[in-house]
Amino acid sequence: MFKRAWIRILETTIASTPDFRGKGWLFQFPARPCIDEPIRTAYGVRLKCRLYDYTNRASVFGHYGHDVANVVASIPQGSVFVDIGGNAGLFSSIAAQTLGADGTIIAFEPQPELCQLLAENTSLNGPTPVLLFNLAVASQARQMTLSPYNARHSGLAYLGDTQNGRLAWAANIDEDLPIVEEVIAGRPTTIKIDVEGAELEALKGISKLLAAPATTTVIIEIDPDHLARFSASPDQVYTLMHDAGFMPTSEANRQHTHYDEIFRRSQPSPA
């Protein structure tokens, strides 16, 4: 009873307090009694409360902006949302509120701690079935190294050659996971890719999905420094997407060095 009342007070206070630098950090202290209890976020979905984690705070307070959230929230019911680099499931949870029982979420998250949390969070927000893989997505199936789990900022983990890392498996969706195409079954599909620099690698593992006419929108995080971890660049991402028949639509965001690009299909997919 106490926790439920405190959560309601916390949600109301968070929503009514003007945004200021350090707001998220400050609220982690009164939120301590609510650890792992569902809390309503600025995006309207409920997530398990872990305000000691910056990624969770950013999700609760809306610090990721609303461009991506608005795109996901506008996906038609019965469609498919593919979440590559799902973390704890903020955007999958938004999709769960939107897609309904006839839609499907297909999520990939290589960190086992977050994979479990993603499943729990999406179940709080709607009846949409979730096909969840504890995998990364890459150009070919292989073992990769994942940077150590950071409970204070879980979104910082990245693939590659890192000291003191741990092994993670990556898969090429086209070649290794035919079930994904079977589950999509020609339905309208939106893809989100946020994998801390391995975005080009992930794109090379979803060539068939990109070519499918039903894939209409692809959201990709762009950060030159992160892409450089894989000897990649934003230009390579834009070229690949252009060749796949997609047009970038987030011109205003490109003034930043770290942003989300929203690609829309501009022409029939190449044969």
N, C-alpha and C positions, 0 to 999 in steps of 0.2 A: 504493500500500500504506500509506504513512504517513498519507495523508488519511483512508482508511477506518478505520484504527486510532484516529486522533485523534477522528474523529466518534463512534466507539463510546464512547470515554472521555468525550467531551463530553456525549453523551446520558445516560450513566450518572450523571455528576456533576450535571447539571442536574436529573435526576429525583430524586436522593437528597439534594440540598441544600434545607433548609427555605426557604420563601419569606420574603423580607425586602425592605424598601424599597431599590431600587437593584440588585436581583439581576439583572434583565435588562440594565441598563446595564453592570454589571460583567462579565457573561459575553460581551459583544460583543468584548472584547479577545482572550481565548483562542480565540474563534470565527473570528478573521480568516483563518487558513489554510483555513477551510472555506467561504468565501464562494461562494455559488451551488451548493454541494453539498447534496444532500437530507439533512435532519435530522428525526428523529422529535420531534413536539411533545407537549405535555401533553394534547392532544386525540386522540392516537393516530395521527394522520396524518403523512405526511412532506411537508415544504415545503422549498423551496430556502432555504438559510441566508443571511439578510441582517440580522444582528442590529444593524447600524447604523441600521436603520429601526425606529422605535418600533412600527409596526403589525406588523412581523415578530416583534419581541420579544414583544409581547402575545400573538401567535398561538402562539409556541413555548412560552411560560411559562404559558399558560392564563389570562391576565388579562382575557379577555372573558367570564369566567364560563362556566357550563355549561348555562344554561337553553336558549339557542338551539341549542347543540351537541347537547344531549340530544334536542331535538325533531327535528333533522335526522337524527340517528343512528337514530331510531325510525321513519323513513319506510319503508313496506313496499317490498320488492324489486319492481321493475317499474314503480314510480311515477315521477312527474316532480317535479323540484325546479327552481324558477325563482328565480334569484339576481340580483336587481336591485341593482347596486352591489356587484359581486363582489370588488373589490380584487384581491388576489393569489390568491384562491381557497380560503381556509381552509374556509368552509362548503360550497363546491362539492366540496372534497376529502373532507370527511366524507361528503357524499352519494355520492361515487364509491365509497367503501368499502361503502356500504349498498345502493344501488339495483341493482347487478348489471348485467350486459350487456343485460338487457331494459328497464332504466330509462333515463331521459334527464335530463340537466342542461341547462337553458337559461339562459345567463348573459349579463349586460349589464354592461360596464365601459367608460366613455368614455376612460379614460387608456390610451393605446396601450402604454406601458411595462408596465402591470399586466395588460392584456388578454393579452399574450403570456405573462406569468408565470402567470396563471391557467390557461392551457392546459397549460403545462408541469407545474404542481403537480397538477392533477387527474389527469394521465396517470400520475403516480407512485403513485396510490392506488387504482386500480381500472379495470375495463374499461368503465365506463358511458360511452356516447357523450355528447359535449358539443356543443351548438349555441351558439356563442359570437358575440356581437355587440359590436363596438367602438362602442357607442352608449350614450347616456343614454335614459331613458324619461320622457316628459312628456305633457301633455295634447294637444299637437299637434306635428307634425314641424317642426323649425326648427333653425337654428344657434343655439347658446348659447355663452357664454363659460365656460371652465373655468379655475379658479385655477391658478397655475403648479405644476408637479410638484415635490413636496418629497420628495427621496430619504430624508430623515431622519424623515419622518412621512407616508408616502404616503396614509394614511387621512384626512388633513385636506382634501384637494381637494374643492371644491364648485362647483356651477354657479351662474351668475348674472352680474351686471355687476361684474367685478373688474378692477382695474388690472393691467396687465402680464399679463393672462390670454391664453389661446389658444382658438381656436375648437374646438367639439365639436358633433357632430350629436346631436339627440334625435329619437326616434320615438315615435309612438303605436302601441302593439302592436296594438290592436284594428283600427286603420285601415290601418296601413302594413306590418304583418308578418303576413299571413294564415298564413304557414308555421308560426308558433308554435302556433296552434290545430290545424293539421293534424298537427303532430308530437305534441302532447299526446293527441289522438285519444280524448278521454273518460277518460283514465287518472287515478287519484287524484293530486292536485297540491298541493304545498306551495310557498308563495311567501315569499321573504325580501326586505325592502326596507330598505336602509341607504344613504341618498344625501345625508347631511349637510344636511338641511333641505328637500330637494325631494321628500319623501315624499308630500305631498298631490298634487303635480304628477304623480308617478309613478302614484299610485292612479287619477287621472283618465285615464291612458293604458292602463289594464287593466280597464276596466269589464266587458267580456265575460268576461274570465278570472274576475273576482270573481263574476259571475252564474252561471258554470258550476257545476252541482251537484258536479262532481268536485273543485273547489277546496275543500278542507276546512280548511286552516290558512294563516294569513297572519301573518308575523312582521314587525313594523315598529319601527324605531328611533324613539324619541320624545325630542325635545329642544326645548323652547320657543324657546330662543335661535336654534337652527339653523332651525327652521320659520319664524321671523320674517324670515329672509332673503327668503322668498317671500310675505310678508304672510299667513302661515298660522299656525294654532295647533293645539295638541293636541286641543282640543274639536272642531275641524273634521274632524280625522282620525277621532276616535271616532264622530262623527255619520255620516260617510260609511260607515264600516264597519258601524255599526248598521243603516243603511238597506240595506246589501248583505246583511244577514242574519247578521252575525258578532258574537260575544260576546267581550269581553276577559277574559283569564284570569290576568293577571299583577298582581293587586292588591298583592302585597307589594313589587313593584318601583316602584310609583308614589310611594313616599316619596322617591325620588330625582328629580333634575331631568333626568337623562340615563339612559334605560333602554330595554329592549326589551319591547314589548307583544306577547303571543302571542294572536291572535284565532282562535277556533274557530267553524266554522259552527254556528249555533244553530237555524236554521230553513231550510226550502227557499228557494233563491234567488228574489228577486222576478222576476216574469214580465217 
